[in-house]
Amino acid sequence: MSNRTRNTYKPKPYRCSQCGKGYTSPHGLKQHRRVHELPVALRKIQDQQQPQTQHLDSSRVTVTRSESPEQLSSVRSPSLEPQILDTPSLTRPPNRVETHPILDGTPCDAEGFDYDGPPEPPFENEALTEICYPFNSPSEFRLADFLYVKSEMSAGKIDELIEILAELYPNEPPPMANHRELYALIDSIKEGEVPWDSFSVTYNGEKPTHGSIPPWMMQPYEVWFRDPLKVMESQIGNPDFKEKIDYAPKRVYQNDKRQWKDLMSGNWAWKQADILSKDINNHGAMFAPIVMGSDKTTVSIATGQNDFYPLYASLGNVHNSVRRAHRNAVALIGFLAIPKTSREYANDPKFRHFRRQLFHTSLRHILSSLEPYMTTPRITRCGDGYFRRVIYGLGPYIADYPEQALLACIVQGWCPICTAPSNDLDKEALDHQHVYRSHDHTDDLCTAFSLREVWDDYGIVGDIIPFTAYFPRANIHELISPDLLHQLIKGTFKDHLVDWTVQYLTETLGKQEAESVLADIDRRIAVTSPFPGLRRFYEGRGFKQWTGDDSKGLMKVLLPAIAGHVPDQIVHTFRDFLEFTYLVRRSVITEDDLERLDNLVASFHRNREIFRDNVRPTGFSLPRQHSMVHYRHLIQQFGAPNGLCSSITESKHIKAVKKPYRRSNRNRPLGQMLVTNQRTDKILAMRTKFRTVGASSSSTVPQLPLEPSTVPATSLDLESDHFDADAIDEPASMGDIKLAKRAVPRRARNVYEVASEIQQPQLIDGIRQYLYNYTANGIAQSSQDIPLDLCPDISALKIHTYPSARADFFAPSDVSGIEGMRTERIRAVRSWQGGRPRYDCVFIGASDEPGFRGLLVARVFLFFQLSYCDEKHPCALVQWYSTVGDEPCPDTGMWVVEPDFIRGKPSLDVIHLDSIFRAAHLIGYAGKHRIPIYGFDYTHSLDHFRVFYVNKYADHNAHEIAS
């Protein structure tokens, strides 16, 4: 028997300092670094600047159409020949940033004294053995990182792997003896070490003198926590955050108009600094607010301990992009107790009082280590290497509504922020007559009235003192953060508007006709064309267990589905709500945006009145919906809400609670989960150390990759195009688009053969006209104006065809990398996932006009690359779409487009790949027509509809560019 030929392993000692990828030779590393290199104008955008869409230098011309898409005729829109432009200049008006003049985060020495001149950050020159301790080498640490964090290998499998290594290499001892030695090495890591501690709380109130004592009165309730002071100092000193942190409150202006983005750009941080600056000992200090969040979560439906109450903390100085990117900027600092009792005592007022008091007592004790340094600065080393005098403060608290009521010590159904009556929450707020709650206001009411009176008339739980009352400058009522996920997406959208619409149709049409209409709405949702990152609803809304991601996915496609089936006023209600939600989700919010929010709230309240008679006869006093009136104020206080959303803490549940629980043996799992979290934090901290020291010292230190900016999927989501879109950790830029890495195999390369194979004969003329424009000394013409006899001969031209292209673009309002970059895959394939063809649509720049007026829409039928005059040309064969009318649809607010035809044939052109900005999502316009029950699915959508909505709700970047 012949021996099998084996490939020789080649080590990869040359590693990229930015992404950690290894190469076998310096040449390979040099070639790879080009991926990270951008033109000078695009290389790094200042944090205050917002990149704009790359546009082409042509003017957009639209053809006025009939208002009714059903009556439209196919007319060719004016042709545009996209041109490749030079790098767009970043000559936007510069932002003006004012930092607090007194609490400005001035660097100091290790003793707290100011430097006489510009300070040099200290540099620690550690030996390699000291850097690696307790491991013998960087490779040994990488193995520990791989086994424990990246692959989450069980103890038994680790032992099996070590046995295999010992058998393969009998002359070399394995890197560790067994899993116990691995765990001991991880436990010996000094970096990131913040040990767990605990305390117990028991009921000390009056107990029954007759009969049995309720078990909950005798039971101790254990709370586990980590010192938040040490956790915050670890975040302040994290070098990964040094470019994404504010050391002082700031005010950002553009064109003399205020902008709000990160927490430190809000009024609240500035006001805190004003208060602290009254003490001369605080001058030059750094104000560090603590963002907190807590949320109960369930890890299993089995019996036993399956629910946990994690408490999280994040440094408020880091930018929102860092907090949202899941890059260890949100730390687990505790597990709160969950008091339980039997059914007979569940509604006992004493038990409910104890449960509230336990929550506030626990928070007060956990945060007690911070209290001394909320008035007196503490010298702390920061991630940039300097020391600063840090003063802490309690910042915004992230929670959903039931927990907001618990935090604010109010009665369910009341607002935790203002004193609006629970039976008419919106009236006083809209008239600006509401009174903001505060500790002083509550104390005055409790002094003047009885506990029953403040409960009934003001919604105050008067016998509980909020934990914030024990800390300087803290008022829980002004620290309640806006919650996009529970207040707007899950609450107002799914639980209110969607359910109300179903009830409205049932009440007005009758059950049978309503079911028919709802079934067609579901079919419209199901046949929505695919799009990167879009959740697919194969049966419409027809499933029971809704998650936050399901609600987000439905928001993106519901509006076109209900148009034509429900009264226009309901469509307008959804439109106002979606506009409001997408606007407050933006990463930067301006003064003009705040004015729009006011108008949208007023319009939403007017339009929702259609539900009053048939669905909401009791009115609309709903705390989650009422929260919309406070968003303007909260944005001004805390910056853009996307950095304070409960989706951040819910995502953290995966790493901090659910995965550690699954790694436990389920027998008293909490202790095992604490150890797993501590070991993971140590490995991540040491990974940061390797990366930081390696970037500034010798090449013998490995360049370890950054922690991914997205939470790994817990299961394969076959119902979405999730894997076609993702966050990327690339430098902020205007964007880039590249063909797939590999060409389509076994496909013809001759242009004529390719045209015949894909059944697109216009490809030949399109390439000739494209090359004519290329050789025309920069004077581009419309393809319709180019005589073919003047075009180059391409009978011998060879091309490579590609299945897709990857577009990278700046989308900080969406799930993106730490620099705000996002990527998506645009496909043009004859068979998608073994089925029908998939030819995606794209946005193409047309002019410098803002929004959709500066864009064109096209559908890509082929990605290819040709070589001409010793230059490679990545290209696309596209069909143009033209707008219907000169304004968006007045009901949905979306632009409407239709495909272009010439004498009954699709109008196709060849364009350079750089003309494409990103993918566009089109949803078929159905109007009052019904979707066929059989023989029509989402793969037919772009081929069978005649007119389409341009879906600006496909994601938040689409909303910004296609409005």
Number of C-alpha atoms within 10 A of each C-alpha: 3 4 5 6 6 6 6 6 6 9 10 14 17 21 23 20 20 16 17 15 16 20 19 13 14 13 11 14 18 13 10 16 14 9 9 12 12 16 9 8 13 19 14 14 16 12 12 16 14 19 19 17 23 25 23 25 15 16 15 19 15 14 14 11 15 12 11 10 19 13 8 14 11 14 16 19 19 14 19 20 22 26 23 17 13 7 12 14 9 15 7 12 9 13 19 15 15 13 18 20 15 19 25 19 24 18 26 21 18 14 11 16 13 16 12 7 6 8 12 9 12 11 9 8 11 11 8 17 12 12 19 20 16 17 20 14 16 21 14 16 22 16 14 21 19 13 19 22 16 11 9 14 16 14 17 10 13 20 18 14 17 18 15 13 15 16 13 11 11 10 8 10 12 17 17 15 14 18 22 13 12 23 14 12 17 22 17 15 18 14 16 20 18 19 12 15 12 12 13 12 14 14 18 9 9 8 13 10 7 6 6 8 11 15 11 17 18 12 14 14 17 16 20 21 24 20 18 23 19 16 21 23 17 22 24 25 19 22 19 21 22 17 12 17 20 23 25 25 28 22 18 19 18 16 10 9 12 18 27 25 26 27 31 28 29 23 21 22 25 21 14 17 25 15 10 22 18 11 11 9 12 20 19 23 28 28 29 27 23 22 22 25 25 22 19 16 15 13 16 13 9 7 6 10 15 16 14 19 18 23 20 24 23 23 25 30 26 24 22 25 26 23 22 28 26 22 21 21 25 24 24 29 22 25 23 23 20 15 17 14 13 10 8 8 15 12 11 11 10 15 19 14 13 19 17 19 19 21 18 19 14 23 18 18 12 23 19 16 14 20 18 14 18 21 19 17 21 18 22 23 21 22 19 17 17 18 25 26 28 28 26 24 23 23 27 26 26 27 26 23 22 14 16 21 23 21 23 27 25 22 20 18 18 24 28 29 23 19 22 24 19 19 14 15 25 23 15 15 19 16 8 10 11 17 13 15 19 18 17 11 13 18 12 10 17 19 12 11 13 11 15 14 15 20 16 13 12 21 23 25 23 22 12 16 19 22 22 21 14 13 18 15 16 19 22 25 24 20 24 23 29 29 24 26 23 21 22 22 24 20 20 23 24 20 15 17 18 17 13 20 18 15 19 22 21 19 13 11 14 12 13 10 13 19 15 13 20 21 19 21 23 21 24 28 26 20 24 27 23 22 24 23 18 24 22 25 23 16 14 21 20 10 8 6 6 11 10 15 14 17 19 19 20 22 20 19 24 21 23 26 25 26 20 17 21 15 12 16 17 25 24 22 22 24 21 23 24 20 20 22 21 18 21 23 20 22 23 20 20 20 15 11 17 19 11 15 22 17 13 21 19 14 16 20 16 13 19 21 17 16 19 14 11 14 19 16 10 9 14 19 20 19 21 21 17 22 23 23 18 14 23 17 12 21 26 22 23 26 27 30 25 27 29 29 24 24 20 19 27 18 15 21 23 17 17 22 24 19 17 21 22 13 16 16 9 14 10 11 16 19 13 17 21 22 15 21 17 21 23 22 20 21 24 19 20 22 22 21 19 21 23 18 21 19 17 12 11 10 14 11 21 24 26 24 18 17 16 15 22 18 14 10 10 9 6 9 12 10 11 17 17 18 15 16 21 20 23 22 21 22 19 26 23 25 22 19 21 14 22 18 11 11 17 16 10 6 13 17 17 15 21 18 15 20 17 14 12 13 10 16 16 17 24 20 18 20 24 21 27 26 18 21 21 16 14 11 8 11 10 19 18 15 21 13 9 16 10 15 8 10 17 15 13 16 10 10 14 18 18 20 24 23 25 24 23 20 21 25 27 25 27 26 25 22 21 26 28 27 23 24 25 25 25 24 26 28 26 23 21 15 12 14 8 7 9 12 16 22 24 25 27 23 23 25 28 25 19 18 13 14 14 23 22 22 24 23 27 24 23 25 23 23 28 24 19 18 13 13 7 7 8 10 18 22 22 29 24 25 19 26 23 23 26 24 18 14 13 18 14 10 18 21 20 23 23 25 25 28 24 22 17 12 9 10 9 17 18 25 27 27 25 20 23 23 23 24 22 25 25 23 24 28 25 25 23 22 15 11 11 16 16 11 10 6 6 14 17 18 18 16 19 23 12 10 14 18 22 25 23 27 24 25 23 22 22 22 20 22 20 18 17 21 18
